[in-house]
Amino acid sequence: MTALTDLTIKQALDGLNNGDFTSVELTNVHLDAIESAKELNAFVTNTPEQALEQAKASDTKRANGEVGVLEGIPIGMKDLFCTEGVQTTASSKILEGFTPQYTSTVAQNMFDQGAVMLGKTNLDEFAMGSSNMTSAFGNVINPWKRNNDNKDIVPGGSSGGSAAGVAARIMMGATGTDTGGSIRQPASFCGITGIKPTYGRCSRWGVIAFSSSLDQPGPFARTVEDNAIMLQAMAGFDKKDSTSVNRDVPNYMSAMTGDIRGLKVGIPKEYRVDGMPEEIESLWQQGIAWMKDAGAEIVDISLPHTKYALPTYYIIAPAECSSNLARYDGVRYGMRVNDGGNLDDMYEATRAAGFGDEVKRRIMIGTYVLSAGHYDAYYNKARRVRKQIWNDFNQAYKKCDVILTPTAPSAAFAMDDDMNDPIKMYLNDVFTVPASLAGMPGISIPAGLDKDGLPLGLQILGRPFDEETVFRTAGVLEEAANFTAVPQLIVQKAA
C-alpha cells in the first residue's frame, strides 16, 4: 500500500471520500513525518494540537456530508499569513511572540474548506531573499542533495519552508507568497509545482506585507492538479482588501482537459540571458518540443523591456518595503528595545536589533529612492518602466495564449557557495520578476534534473485571470515531463 505521505492531495481526498482512512490518521502520519525531518527546519511554529482538532472536526463534517475542497488535508501555512491565536513572525526577531487576534482571508478560506494546519513554515525574513538563508530562526534545508555530495542545498526563497516541506512529504500542500518569484523559484529548486496567481486573485488581507503592489499569495503542491485544488480553496474576492479583484473563481480542476491542440505558446527571445547554463537551454528546448508534440503552435515573441525588469523591481520593491516596515517601531506590537534614551533612540535600537541585514539593506535602498532628491529619478522612473513591461506582455498575448520559459537560471546551490554578493543573489529572480511586475499568473513545473541530480523547472505564464489556460498547459507539460525523481531524504528514510 502507498504510504499516506506519498499520496497527492487528489489521491488523499479520494481516499478520505472512500473511507480508506480518516483525516486524523492522515494528520498523525504527517505530524510524525515532521518529527522525523526536523533537520530541515521547515517550520517556525508547529501546531499539532490545533491540527488534530481541525482533523477531528473535518472527520465529523465528512460524516455529516459536509465536504470542502480541502476537507481533511494537512498543509503548511507560510509564516506571513496571520492566524488567530498562533504566533506569526514573518521569520523576523522583531515579530517574535506576536500573536494575531485575527486570521488572514486566505487562511480562513482554506480552513472553511476543511484544510488542517500543521504549523507555520519558515521563510526569508519578511519574504526578502532567494535562498531562505535570511530567516531569524535559522535557514531551511532542501531535502535534495547533489550526486555524491553531502553539502546542504538551499530550498530557494522566500517560501523555502513551504517548498522544502512539500518536497519532503511532511505536508501535502502549503501556502506561499510571490513578490518577485518566491513561489516559482523555490518550487523549481525543490522539484515541486507552485503557482503565482494573477495579482488580485487571492486576498492580501492579513498577510504581512513586503511590497504591496507585488505580493500575491499562492499554493505549493506536488502536482498541477493539486495546485488547482489548493488555489480553488484560496482564491476569491475580499472587500477588506482594496487590491482584491471582484471576479468569479473558475473551476480550475475542470480546466485541465489535457488538450492544448491549436494553443499558441510564446517563446521570448529576451530570456536567453548571457551565461545561462547549457542544461537550462536544453531543458527549455525540450519543453518546446513537448508543446509541439501535444499539438501546440510555437510562436516567437519579444518582451523588449525584460532587461530592465530586475533594476525596476529592486527599486519598487524596496521602496514599498521601506514604507510597509515603518510600522515596526517598538510602540504597538512586537519587539521593543528601550535603552533609557528618548523615543527616537528606542525606535533606532528596536529596529537595529529586530531586523536582519537583508531587511535593513532593502529598507535603506527604499528610503533612498523615495527621498525628496531621488523620488523622480528612481521611483517614478521605475514605475514608468514597469508600465512598459506590462505593455510588453499585453502585446505578446496578442500573438500567443501562454508563454514558456525556464523558471530559474540554475538549480539550487549549496549553502556554502558564494552567497555574499547581493547582486548575484538577486539574479536568481531574472526569469520570474517580469511577470510579477506585470501582475501576470505563472506556474513552475519540475521538468528534469541537472548534471548533479538536482531538479530544474519550466515556467508557464498566462494572461491576467486566465489561470485556467495556465493549468491546462501546465498539466500537459507535467505529463510529458513525467518527473518522478524524489529527494534523497525520502530515499534514505525508505531504505
N, C-alpha and C positions, 0 to 999 in steps of 0.2 A: 504493500500500500504506500502511496506517495505521502511523505511527511507533510503534516499540516503547514509547516513553514515554507514548503516548496510550492504550495498552491498559489495560483494567481488570485486576484480579487474575484474575478468572474467564477473561477472554479470553487472558491470558498463560498460564494453566495449560492451557487448551485448545491453544494454540499449541505449548507445550512437549510436551504429550502427542502432538501430531500430527507432531512433528519439524520444525516450521517454523523453529525457532531453538533455541539452547541457552541454558542458564542463564548461561553465561559471556558469551554475546553480549548477553543481556538485562542482565546486571550491568554490562558495559562501557559500554553505552549510557547507563545511569543514572549511572555514575561520570563520564562526560563531561558529562552534564546538570548534575551537581552543580558541576563546574568552571565551567560557563557561568553559574551562578546564585549565585556566591559572595557577591554583594552582599546576598543575603537573610540571610546569617549564620545559616542554619538549623542548622548543626552546631557543636558544641563540639569534637568529635573525629571525624576521618574515619578509616575503617578499610578502605582499598581493597585492601590485601594480604589481609586476612582475608576480605573479601567474595569475592575471586576464588578463594581456597582453598575456601571454602564452596560457591561456584558449581560449581567443578570436581568436588567431592565429590558435589554434587547430580546433576550430569550422569551421573556413574558409577552412582549409585544408581538413577536412572531407567533407564539402560541395562540394569541388573540386575533391573528390575521392581519396585524399591522406591520407591514414590511416596507422600510425605507430603502432608498437607493443604495445606501452603505450599511444596511442593517447587520450589526454584529461584527463589523470588520475592524480589526485593531490597526490603528495608524499612529504615526508620529506627528506632532504639531511643532513647526518651526517656532523657536522661542522669540518671535516677533509678534505672534498673534496673542493678544490679551485673552486670558482665561480666568473667569471669576474664581477667586479663592486659591489660585495656583500661581506661584512665583513666575513672573515674566521679566526677563533680564536684558533681552537683545544681546546677550553674551558680553555685557559690559559691567564693570565694577560699579559704575555709577547707578545702576538699577538693581544691584544685588539685593534681594529681600523685598523688592517691590511686588505687592500682591494686588492685582486689579480687582475692583468691585463690579466688573462688567466683563462680558465676553465679546470678542470681535464678531462681526457679522458672518464672516466666512466660517469661523469655528462653530458658531451657533447653527448655521445652515447644515453643517456636517453632522453635528450632534442630533439635530432634528431628523436627519435622515439615517440615524442609527449608528454613526461612527463611534468607535471605542478609542479613547485617547490613552496611549501607553505612557506618554510623557512629552516633555518639551525638548526639541532637538537643538543641538549645538550649531553655531554659525559664526562667521566672521563678525566681529563686533559691529553692531548697528548695520549689519549687512554690507560692510565695506571690506572687500577683499575677493580674491580669486583662488584662494588656497585653503581656507579655513584655518589659517595659522594666526589670525589676529584675535581670536576669542580670549576673553579674560579668564575662561575656565579651561584652558588648555586646548591644544589642537585636536582635530578629529583625524583618525587614521583610515585610509581607504582599505577595504578588505582585499583588494587586489595587490599582487606583488609582481615585480619584473621577473622574467625567467632567470633562474639561477642567481637571484639577488634578493637578499632578505631585508633590504632597506625599506623603511616605511614610506608609503606613497601618499601624496595629498589627495583628498577627495574632490578638490575644486571648491569654489565658493561663489556666493556666500553661504548657500544652503547645503554645506557639506555634511552636517549631521543627518539631515533628511536623506540625502542621496546615498551616503555610506550605509545607513540603516536599512534602506530598502534593498540595496545590493547584497547586504549580508544576511538577508532573510530574517531580520529581527523585528520588522514591521512590514505590513502588506502594502502600505502606501504612506505618503507623507505630504504635508503642505510645504511649499516653498514660496519665496518671493523672487521676482526677477526685475532688476533695475537696469542692468546692462548685460545680463547673461547668467544671472545667479541661479536659475533653474536649469537652463540648457547646458551650460558648461560643466557643472558637476554631474549632470546626467550622463554626459559624454565620458567624463573621467571615470565614472563608476559602472559603466556598462548597463545603464537602465534608460528608461524613457521619461521625459519631462516636458511639459508644455507651458509656455508663457502665453496666456490668453491675450486677446485684444485689450488694450488699456481701457478700463471702464467696464469690462465684462464681470469682474469679481470685485466686490466692495473692499475698499481700503480702511473702512471704519474699524477702529480697534486694532489696527496693525501699526506697530511702532514705525514711524516714518523715517526714511533716509532721504529720498528725493521724490517729492510729492507728485511731480508730473511724469515720473518714470516708473515708480514702484507698481508692480502688479502681482497679486497672489496667483498661484497656480499649483498643480499637483505633480508628484513623482509617483511612479509605479513601474512594474517590470514589463508591462506590455502597453501597446497603444490602446487596446480595448479597456484596460484598467484605468488609464488616464482619462478616457472618455467617461467612465463611470464616476471617477473622482470629480472631474470638472462639472458633471451634471449636478452633483451634490453641492458644490462650492458656489456656483455662479448664480447671478440674479441681481435684479435692481434693488438698490438700497437708498431710500430717501435721506438717510443720515449721512450719506457720502455724496458731496456735490459733484464728484467726478464719475459717479456711477451712471451708466447709460441705461435708460429705460427701454430695453428690448427684451422680447421673449427669449427664453433659453431653449434652443432646439433639443431634440433627442439625439445626442451625439452618438450613442451606440448604434442607432439605426442608420446613421450616415455612413457607417463602414460597410459598404456594399462589396468591396473587393474589385470594383470595376473602375478603371481610370482611362478606358479607351477614349481617345479624342481629347483628353485633357492636355493642356499646353503647359509644359514645365520650363520655366525660365532659368537660364544659366548666366549669371552676371560675370562679365569679364573682369571686373574690378576686384573680385575675390581671389584672383590668382596673385597672391602677395609675394614680394621678394623673400627668399629664404624659406618658403613653405616646404616642409619635408616631402620627398617624393611619394612616400606612402600615403600622405594625405591627398595628394593629387590623384594617385592611383585609385584610392577609395572613392573619390568624387567621380572619376570616370566610370568606375564600376556601378555607382548609383545611377548615373545617366543611362548606362546600358540596361540596368534593371527597369528603369522607367520606360525605355523604348520597348523592351520585351513585353511589358504589360499593356502596350498599345498607346502610350502617351506620345505626344509630339514634343520634341525638344526645340526650344526657341532661344537664340542668343539675345540677351538683353544687356542694357547698360544702366548702372547706378552711379553716375559720374561723380557725385559728391561723397562717395564712400570713404575716400582718403581723408576727409575732414571729420569723419564720424567720431573717432577717438578723441581728438582735441576738443571737439564740440561737447562731447559727453563729459570730459574731465574739466569743463568749465561749468556746465549747467548743473551736474550732479553735486559737486562740492558747494556751489552757491546755495542750492536748496538745502543741502545738509547743514551748512552754516546757520541758516535761518531756523530749520527744524530743531537743531540740537541746542539752540539758545535757551530752551526751556529747562534744561538740566543745569540748575544753578544752585542746588542745595537748599532751596527755600520750600518748595511744595512737596516734593517726594524724592525718594532715592537717597544716595549718599550725601552727607554734609560733613565737611571738614572745617571746624571752627578753631582757628589758631590764636584766637584772642584779639585779632585785629578788627578793622571795620568791615562793613558789608562787602565792599569791593575785594578786600583780602579774602573773605570767606568764599566769594564767587571764584576767585582765581585758584585758591587752594583746593576747593572741591573739584573743579574741572580738571586741574592738573593731575590730581590723584585718581579721578574717576575715569578719564578717557585714556585709551591706549594710543600708541604712536601713530597708527594709520588714521584713526579718527581725528586726532589733533592735526595731522597733515592736511586732511581734506577740509576741516573747519577753517584752517588758516588760508588755504587756497581760495575757498569760497568767500571768506571775508574780504580778501584782497580784491577779487574780481567784482564784488558788489560795492566796493568803496567808491566814494564820490569821484575820484580822479580816474577810475578804471571801468566804471559801470558800462559806459557806451563802447569803450574799446574792446571789452572782453565779453561781458554777459549779453548785452544786446546784440552784438555781432554773432555770438554763438546761437542765440535764438533765431536769427535770420538764416543762418546756415542750417539749423535744424529744420526750418520750413522747407528749404531746398531739398534736404534729404527726404522729407515726406513727399514732396512733389516727384522726386525720382521714382519712389515706389509706385505712386499713383500712375505715372506714365508707363512704368514697366507692366503694371497689371492691365493695361490696355492691350498688351501683346500676349500675356500669359495668365494662367489661373493660379499657379503656385510657383515658388522659387526654390531651387535645390542648391544647397551649399554645404561645405564642411561645417561642423559645429565649432570646433576649436582648432588652432594651428598646430597642436601636438597632442600626444597622450598625456596622462598625468605624470608629474615629475616627482622625484624623490624629495623628501623634506630637507635633506642636506645639500641639495643642489643650490646653485647661486640664486638666492631669493632676496638679496639686499638691494637690488635695483628696482625701485618702484615702477619705473617706466617699463621695464621688462615684464613685470607682473601685470601691468595694465594691458599689455598687448595680448594677453590671454583672451580678451573680450573682442578682438578685432572683427570676428565674424558674427557676433551676437549683438553688439551695440547699435548698429544701424537700424535694425528692426525695433529696438527698444525706443530709440529717438523718434521713430515714426509711429509708434504705438501699435505695430502690426503683430498678429499672432505668429508664434513659431514653436516648433516641436523638435526635439533631438531624439534620434533613434539609434541604438547601438547597431553598427553595421560591419564591424570587423575588428581585428586585432593588429597591433603594430608588431615590429620585429622582436620586441621584448615581451610579447604576450599580453599587452595592456589594451583595453577597449578603446575604439575610436567611434565617433558618432557622425551621422549626417543630419542636416537640418532642413526641414521643410518650413518655408514662410508662406503666409497666405494674406488675402485681403482682409481689411478690418471686419470683424464679426463673422468671418467665414471659417470658423474653426471646423465646421463640418467637412469642407473640402480638404483642410489640413489633415484631419483624422483619416479621411478616406484614402488620401495619398500615402500617409504615413503607414497605414495598415498594409497597403500593397508593398511598400518598401520593406517593412518589417518581415513580411512573408518571404520576400525574395532574399533578404539578407540571412534569414534563418539563424540568427545569433543565439547559440546555445551554450557558449562558454560561461563558466561560473568562477567567481573569485576563489583564490587559493584557500582562503579562510574556510570556505564551505567544504572544499575538497578535503582539507585536513580534518575537519570535525566529523566528516562522514567516514573517514578511514578507520 
